[in-house]
Amino acid sequence: MDTKKLNLYMSILKVALVAIGVIASLFLFGGADMNSTLEDQEAFREGTSLSFSTGFTGFLIMAGVGLILIFFIVQLISNPKKTIMSIIGIVIALILYLVFLMVGTSDTNETLGLVEDVQVAQGTIVSTTAGLYLVITLIVVALLAAVFAPFMGRFRK
């Protein structure tokens, strides 16, 4: 297949997916909210607009996961050393997340100042805190790597 045609098809696909996503978002924005009556909320939950939006989101997530797996397989065949290093990085991030998850947090609904109708499970608080700690840790590591990378090249020489 010609590269120009492939780029054209990919651009058309991107525009189409974005347009469908915008339409799905408009369906959600136009739907019932917490100030609506219970009947309106139930009708919205069981209606086609929410079903379409969640179905499209699920399709995008599954397509993304599939493309990532295909990418890793292709990269593993074409460039195994860098791909294995990437996989090792992902495994290290997973291990770090699990460590933060096991450490837990002392936050509760009360210490977070959540109102009565927005209470969440303790497991949700723990996993969200672990995710935040992981992201902050990885950002700090990336910044340190960016700052010290020029110096590491000089130390090797």
C-alpha positions as CSV (number, residue, x, y, z in Angstrom):
1,M,0.0,0.0,0.0
2,D,1.2,3.5,-0.8
3,T,2.4,5.6,2.1
4,K,0.4,8.6,1.0
5,K,-2.8,6.5,0.8
6,L,-2.1,5.0,4.2
7,N,-1.6,8.5,5.7
8,L,-4.9,9.7,4.1
9,Y,-6.8,6.7,5.4
10,M,-5.3,7.2,8.9
11,S,-6.3,10.9,8.8
12,I,-9.8,10.0,7.8
13,L,-10.0,7.4,10.6
14,K,-8.8,9.9,13.2
15,V,-11.3,12.5,12.1
16,A,-14.1,10.0,12.1
17,L,-13.2,8.7,15.6
18,V,-13.0,12.2,17.0
19,A,-16.3,13.2,15.4
20,I,-18.0,10.1,16.9
21,G,-16.4,10.9,20.3
22,V,-17.7,14.5,20.1
23,I,-21.2,13.2,19.3
24,A,-21.1,10.7,22.1
25,S,-19.9,13.5,24.5
26,L,-22.8,15.7,23.4
27,F,-25.2,12.9,24.1
28,L,-23.8,12.7,27.7
29,F,-23.8,16.5,28.2
30,G,-27.4,16.6,27.0
31,G,-28.5,13.8,29.3
32,A,-29.9,13.8,32.8
33,D,-27.9,15.1,35.7
34,M,-28.2,15.0,39.5
35,N,-30.7,17.8,39.5
36,S,-33.1,15.8,37.2
37,T,-35.9,13.7,38.5
38,L,-35.3,10.1,39.3
39,E,-37.5,9.1,36.3
40,D,-35.3,11.2,33.9
41,Q,-32.1,9.7,35.4
42,E,-33.4,6.1,35.0
43,A,-34.5,6.8,31.5
44,F,-31.1,8.2,30.7
45,R,-29.3,5.2,32.2
46,E,-31.4,2.8,30.2
47,G,-31.5,5.0,27.1
48,T,-29.6,4.7,23.8
49,S,-27.4,7.8,24.3
50,L,-25.6,6.4,27.4
51,S,-25.4,2.9,25.8
52,F,-23.9,4.4,22.7
53,S,-21.3,6.4,24.6
54,T,-20.2,3.6,26.9
55,G,-20.1,1.2,23.9
56,F,-18.0,3.5,21.9
57,T,-15.7,4.1,24.9
58,G,-15.3,0.4,25.4
59,F,-14.5,0.0,21.7
60,L,-11.8,2.6,21.9
61,I,-10.3,1.0,25.0
62,M,-10.3,-2.5,23.4
63,A,-8.9,-1.1,20.1
64,G,-6.2,0.7,22.0
65,V,-5.2,-2.4,24.0
66,G,-5.2,-4.4,20.8
67,L,-3.0,-1.9,19.0
68,I,-0.6,-1.8,22.0
69,L,-0.3,-5.6,21.9
70,I,0.3,-5.6,18.2
71,F,2.8,-2.8,18.6
72,F,4.8,-4.8,21.2
73,I,4.8,-7.9,19.1
74,V,6.0,-6.0,16.0
75,Q,8.6,-4.2,18.1
76,L,9.7,-7.4,19.8
77,I,10.4,-8.9,16.4
78,S,12.1,-5.8,14.9
79,N,13.9,-4.3,17.9
80,P,14.0,-6.8,20.7
81,K,16.5,-5.1,23.0
82,K,14.7,-1.8,23.3
83,T,11.3,-3.6,23.6
84,I,12.5,-5.8,26.4
85,M,13.8,-2.7,28.2
86,S,10.3,-1.1,27.8
87,I,8.6,-4.1,29.1
88,I,11.0,-4.2,32.1
89,G,10.1,-0.5,32.7
90,I,6.4,-1.3,32.7
91,V,6.9,-4.3,35.1
92,I,9.0,-2.0,37.4
93,A,6.1,0.6,37.4
94,L,3.6,-2.2,38.2
95,I,5.7,-3.5,41.1
96,L,6.1,0.1,42.4
97,Y,2.3,0.6,42.2
98,L,1.7,-2.6,44.1
99,V,4.2,-1.5,46.8
100,F,2.3,1.8,47.1
101,L,-1.0,-0.2,47.2
102,M,0.3,-2.5,50.0
103,V,1.6,0.5,52.0
104,G,-1.9,2.0,51.9
105,T,-2.9,5.4,53.1
106,S,-4.3,6.9,56.2
107,D,-6.8,8.9,54.3
108,T,-10.5,8.3,54.8
109,N,-13.7,9.9,53.6
110,E,-13.6,12.2,56.6
111,T,-10.0,13.3,56.2
112,L,-10.6,14.0,52.6
113,G,-13.6,16.2,53.5
114,L,-16.0,14.3,51.2
115,V,-19.7,15.2,51.7
116,E,-22.2,12.6,52.8
117,D,-23.5,11.8,49.3
118,V,-20.1,11.4,47.8
119,Q,-18.7,8.7,50.0
120,V,-16.3,6.2,48.4
121,A,-14.9,2.8,49.4
122,Q,-11.6,2.7,51.2
123,G,-10.2,0.5,48.5
124,T,-10.9,3.3,46.0
125,I,-9.0,5.8,48.1
126,V,-6.1,3.4,48.6
127,S,-5.7,2.6,44.9
128,T,-6.1,6.2,43.8
129,T,-3.5,7.3,46.3
130,A,-1.1,4.5,45.1
131,G,-1.7,5.7,41.5
132,L,-1.0,9.3,42.4
133,Y,2.2,8.3,44.3
134,L,3.3,6.3,41.3
135,V,2.8,9.1,38.9
136,I,4.6,11.6,41.1
137,T,7.5,9.2,41.6
138,L,7.8,8.6,37.9
139,I,7.7,12.3,37.1
140,V,10.5,13.0,39.6
141,V,12.6,10.1,38.2
142,A,12.0,11.4,34.6
143,L,13.0,15.0,35.7
144,L,16.1,13.7,37.4
145,A,17.0,11.6,34.3
146,A,16.5,14.7,32.1
147,V,18.7,16.8,34.4
148,F,21.5,14.3,34.9
149,A,21.6,12.8,31.4
150,P,24.1,15.3,30.0
151,F,26.4,14.6,33.0
152,M,26.2,10.9,32.7
153,G,27.5,11.1,29.1
154,R,30.6,13.0,30.4
155,F,31.2,10.5,33.2
156,R,31.3,7.6,30.8
157,K,34.0,9.3,28.7
